[in-house]
Amino acid sequence: MLLPDLASDPLPPQAAEWRKAFSILRPTSPPCRYVSANDWANIHEACSDFIERLGAEAVRLGWTAPELFGVHPEHGTLRVDWCGVMITGGHKAISIESNRILFDNVSGYRNIPGAPTGIPIWEFAARGQKT
């Protein structure tokens, strides 16, 4: 008996890696101590939705995991200036452009001169599990 062909993943490998890494984070357990459970649930949902709907376009436009999902390496979300665009609001993205992501009533930008770059939130969570 022949097995049906498995549908290939529509996401490019980089976005599929984001999906895999982000899926390890539980929506009910904030990886950063300064994020409430309710806020984290919203952020988790918004990021998961973003990866599925706009992940391929983000890769095509050259967005990186830290620009999207970054947090401060030691202080997590406490240092908002280090956070990636998808981590700060918990709102679902409407669209993505080369230098910004549009939400319902705000935009998040990358490549702001002098802005520090964090590490992906899943790396921050993994560091916390080791200590």
N, C-alpha and C positions, 0 to 999 in steps of 0.2 A: 504494500500500500504506500502510495506516495503522499508525503506530507505537503500541505499547501505552503506556498512561499510565504515567508514571514515578511511583513511590511517593513521596509527599511525606515530607519529613524529620519524624519524630515529635518532634524537639527544638524548643523555642521558639528564636527567633533568638539570644538571648543565649547559651544553652547550645551552640547550633551554632557560634557564634563561639569559645567556649572549646574545642570539639572541633577546629576548624580551627587555632587558634593552638597548641594543645597538640600536634597532629599534626606540626607542623614540628620539634618537638624529637625528636631521635633517642633511642631507649631505650638505645643503647649508648654515648652520649656525654653525660656529666653536664654540665649548664650551669653548675654551681657547683663550684669546685675542692675544696671540703671534703666532697663527696659521693662515695663510692666508686662504681665502675661497677655493682657488684652492688646497692647500696642504691638507686641511681638507676633501675636496671631495675625494681625492685620499686615504687618511687614512680611511675614512668611507667605501669606496668601498672595500679596502683591508681587513679591519676587518670583514665586512659582508661576503665576500667571504671565509675568513679563518674559520669563525664560521660554515658555511654550509659545506665546504669541509673537514676541519681538526678538527673541534670542538670535535667530538667524540673521535678522537685519542688523542687530547690534554687532555681531561678529563681522559682517560685511563692512560696516562703518568703522571698524577698528576699536570699538570699546573693549576695555579690559575688565577682568573680574574685580580688581580694586576700585576702578572708576565706578562700577555699578554696585558692588556688594562689599566695599571696603569698610573697615573700622580701624581705630587706633590699635597698634599692636599690644599695648599694655592696658589701655583704659577703655577699650571697646567703643561703645556709642557715646560715652561721656564727652569725648572730644569730637563734636559734630563736624568740626573743620576737617577731620580726617575721613569722614564717612562718605561712602559712595552714594550716588544719586538715589538708588533704590532703597537704601537703608534709612534715610532720614524722615520719610513721611508716612509710610504705610498706606499709600494710595496707589491704585492701579494706574499704570501708564496708559496714555491714550495713543501716543505715537513717539517715534524716535527719529532724530535727525543727526547729522554728523557731529554736532557739538552740544545737543541738548535733548532731554526727554521731557515730553509734555504730559502733564497731569491735568486734572479737571480745571483747576484755577491757578496753577503755578507751573514753573519749569525748573528742571535741575540741569545744571551745566557741568561740563568737564573742561579740562585744559584752562583752568583759571590760573593766571600767572601767580606763582608763589604758593599755590595750594599744595599741602602735603598729600602723600599717597599712603593709604593704609594697606592692610592685608585683608584678603577675603574673610568674611565673617566665619566661614567654616574652618579656616585655619585658626582663627581666634578661639573658636569653640574647642578645637582639638588640643590647643595649648592648655586650656582650662581643665580638660579631662586628665592631662598628664600630671598636673600638680595636686 
